[in-house]
Amino acid sequence: MAGRFVDGDGWAICSAGHQHWGRHGAAGLLLRTVGEGGADHVLLQRRAWWTHHGGTWGVPGGAKASWETPEEAALRELGEEVEMAVEGVIVERVHHDDHGGWSYWTVIATVDTPMTATPRGRETAEMRWVASTTVASLDLHPGFAATWPQLGP
């Protein structure tokens, strides 16, 4: 589905007057795994320098189409931005962040072991599995930084 037109592509303004990408909201995938010794890791994306908040770390995601569930949008965006197999991905829950007239859904999923993930396309500069305990020390996308305490360890 890479390059597919999404009717949600475009900017929206929430009730607080902030500009957000996604006319019908947006969704991203927070993929987790538990490694040896129980160390929890998450797959993060470093955004390309030219994107909104370029160079920051967050989850693969983007505009949600009007016909998509948050889970469908997050998995579609993963496929557009990241080269990786998605077999064995188990969706556990969805975190809804309501901005008043605009929403971001973080789809939280797990896999048994870290899978190889590489950038696909121009929006992704780097993919990396990061220990949950060190996520907050990275230069995070502001929206992800605000939500991480509710999602993290």
Secondary structure, 3 states (H helix, E strand, C coil): CCCCCCCCCCEEECCCCCEEECCCCEEEEEEEEECHHHCEEEEEEEECCCCCCCCCEECCEEECCCCCCHHHHHHHHHHHHEECCCCCCEEEEEEEEECCCCEEEEEEEECCCCCCCEECCCCEEEEEEEEHHHHHHCCECHHHHHHHHHHCC
